[in-house]
């Protein structure tokens, strides 16, 4: 059950505050859902297999499309509804072309999608704790949100540079979180640490669907130039975010173009297949985490790291 409490709306990466939730006594996995436009529909297949196999999810971190789908699922929206909505989605549903000094389009209509599909519109009301990663264009640093309204934060995390205008939140101009966290494993790891401490009970599974535009040969438009440049930079970040993951899922979606919204079913199937292959490893991680949680719960020294009851006390204050 989600228990809201007051906190700051955003913070630098690695300084997340305690998730406003009462976690289960048994560990679950932390999901880090990466960006990738239409390829990101593979996240739905991953969530589907986890749900079918009753794999508990303790928290989710999302970048770009991972922030949309992760927050939608965390809000309690049924997977069937999400799949149906994404199957009908087209680029025109999330982009409004209007050339400006800051981008070729606005993604403000994402707000309409969130209003229509999500069960909650604020972080505090989500059923699963969620963090969304964005990029501060002034400092080049990640800004991670865990509290406040969802719409503008998700819009910012999805504001791919050159295509979408950045989103102004407070004094910051924020853009796609994938620039600094292609797969937000550090955000997921930090959230898990506040729940489980620095222990094996803190499981992070990263999901990478890649950013390359899916087209072969020379680029033919400005978006392909920008996306390939960002993709090249992200390749050199892979070692950094992979270090924060216990397991990385890579659905086979490389043949899908960034805007292949008409191939949602293929992306979902690829995500499901990757997760089914990984189920033995996921169950082993959960078994190890449960053993660690039991040891912590029975240790007078370690209870400060893992005490499910203390979260209830904090929320009640």
N, C-alpha and C positions, 0 to 999 in steps of 0.2 A: 504494500500500500504506500502511496506517495504522500509524504508529509512536508508541505512547503514551509520555508522559513526565510527570513530576510537575509540578503547577502548582496555584495557588489555585483553589478551586471557583467563585468568582464575583467580579465586579468591576463598578464603575460603567460606564455606557455611555461608549464612547470610550476605554476603557482595557483592551481585550481583549489578552491575551497572544498569543504566537505559536501558531498552530494546530499541534497535535502530529501533523504529517503531512509526508511528502515530496512536494511538489507536482510535477506534470508540468512538463516544460520548455516545453510549449506552454500558453498561458493557457486557462482555462475561465471560465465565467460564475459569478458569485455570485448566488444566488437569495435574495430576501427575501420570505418567504411570510406574508401578513397573516392576520388573524383574520376570522371571519364565520360561525361555527357550521357548519350544513349547507352553506352556500354555499361553504365552503372545500374541498369535494370537487372543486371546479374545479382545485385544485392538482394533482390526479392526472392530469387531462387535459393540463395543461402539462408535467408530467414525462414523460408518455407520448410526446408529440410531440418533446420534446427527445431522448428516448432513441431514438426511431425515426430521427431525423435525425442521430444521433451527435454531438449538441452536448455538449461536455464541461462538467461542473459541478465547479467547484473547491471550493466551500463553500456552505453554506446557513445562513440565519438564519431563525428562526421565532417567530411570536407566536400564542398561542392554538391554534386548529386547525392553523395553519401549523407550529407546533412539533411536533404529533403526527405529521402526515403527512411533514414534512421529516425528522424523526428516524427515522421508520420506513423511509423510502427510503434515508437515509444509512446505516442499519444493514445494508443489503443485502437487505431483504425484497423479493421480486419484486413488480413492479407489479400483476400479475394477482392475486396474493394480497391486496394492499391494496384493489384494486377490489372483489373478491369480499367481503371483510370489511366494507367501507364500505357495500356494497349491502344488506347484511343488518343493519346497525347501526341501532339506535333509541335515543331519548333515555334510555330506561330502562337501557340498557347502560352508560351513563356517569354517570348520576345516581341517587343514593339519597336520596329525600325524607326529611328529618328536620329539622323546623323548630328552629332554634336562634337565639341572639342574633346570630350572625354570618352566617347565610344560610338559605336554604330547603332546601338539599340539599348533600350531599357528593359529590365526584367521585373518591373513593378507589378506586372500581372501575375507573378508568382504568388502574390498575396491572395488573389482570387482563388488560386488552386488550393492554397493552404486553408482558406476559409471553407472551401467546399469539401475537402477530404479529411483534414485533421480532426481529431476529437478534442484536442486542446490547442490553445494559442499562446501559452506561456510555458516556459521551462518548468516553473514551479508546479504545474498541473500535469506534467507527463507521468505516465505510469512506470517508465524506466528512466533513470537518470541519464541525461544527455549533455554532451558538450559539442559545440560547433566552432570550428577553427576558421578564422579569417586572416587576411594579411593587411597590416597597416602600411599604406603606400608612402607615408612620410618616413617611417623608421625602417621599413622592410622587415619588421618583426611580426611574429604571429600574435594575434589577439584571440583568446579563447573565451567563449560565452557559455555560462551555465545557468544564468538567471535572466529574467525579464521577458519581454515579448519575443516571439519566434520570427515573425515575418521579416523584419528588416535585417535581422542577423542572418537568416537563411539566404535572403537576397544577396547580402554581401558575400557570403561564402561561395555563392554561385556566379559572382560577377567576374567572368573570365576577361582578362585585360585585352583591350583592342576590340572586343565584341560588345560587351556590356559596360555601361557606365558604372563607376564605383559607387558605393552606397555610403552616404554620410551618416554616421552615428556619433552623437556628441560632437567632439572636436576632431574626430578622425574620419578620413576617407578610406574605406575598407574595400578590399577586392578578394578574389578567389583564394580560399584557404589552401588550395593545391599548390600555390606558388611557394609556400613555406612548409607545408605538410601534405605531400601527395597522398599519403595514407597516415591518418592522425594517430599513430600508435603511442606517441608520447603523451598526448592528451588522455588516451584511454588508460595508459599505465598510471598516470598521475591520479586519475579518478579512482582507479582500483586501489592505489596505495592508501588513500584516505579511508577506504572501507576495510581492507585486509592487512594493511601495513606492508612492510617489505618482506613478503613471504611468498611461498609457492602457491598460495591461495589466490594470488593476483594473476589471473590468466588473461592474456591479450591475444586476440586473433585478428590479424590484419587482412584486409581484402583489397587487392590491387587489380584494377581492370585496365590500367594503362591509359595514356593520354594521346598517343600518336593517332593522327586523324583517320587512319585506316585506308587512305588512298596511297597508291604506289606511284613512283615517278616524281617529276618535278612539281613543286607546288603551283597551283593555278589561281590562287586568290590570297588576299591578305590574311584571312583567318588561318589558312593552312601554313603560311609562313610563321605566324605567331605561335600556333599550337605546336609546330615542330620545334621551334626554338625553345619553348617552355618544356617540351618533352625531353629535349636534349639535356637541359639543365637538371631536370628531375632524375635522370639516370644517375647523376652523380650524388643525389641525395639518398638513393636507395639503401646504401649500407647504413645510413644513420637511422632511418625509420625502421628498417628490418631488425636492428639490434633491440628495439623495444618490444618486439613481438615474440610470442612463444610458438606461433604457427602463422604462416602466410598462405592464404588461398589466392590462387591466380586462375580464375575462370578463363576458358579458352574463347575469348571474344576479340582476338586480334583482327579477325576478318571483318568486323563490324565497323563502319564509319562512325565518326563522332555524332553525326546527325541521323543515324539509321533508326529513327523512332518507329518505323514500320516493321522492325525486326525485334520487337520487344520479347516475343516468345522465345527466340533463339538465345537472347541474353539471359533470360530467366532459366532456361534449360541448362545453359553453361554453368551458371552459378550453382544450380542444384547438383549437377554432376560433380563439380569440384568439391562440394561439401560432403556428398556421399562417400567420395574416395577418402576424405579426411576424417570420417566419423570414428574409426578406431583410435586415431591419435587424439581427437578431441575428448573421447571418453577416458582415455588414459590420463590426460591432463586434469580432467575433473576428479578422477579417483585420487590422484596425487594431492590435488587442492583440498579435497575433503579430509584426507588424512592429516594434512597440515593444519586445517581449521580445527579439527578435533584436538590436536596436540596443543594448539594455542589456547583453545577454550579451557583446557584442563591445566594450563600452566599458570601459576600465580604471577610469574614474571612477565609472561607474554600477553596477558589479558588486556594490557593497555594498547596492544596492537590490534586485537580482534575481540571486540565485545559487542555483539549485536544489540544488547540491551542499552548501551550507552547512547546510541543514536536516538532512541525514544526519549531519553532524558533531555538531550540537547534540544530536540524539536519542541518539547513541552515548555521550555523556558520562555 
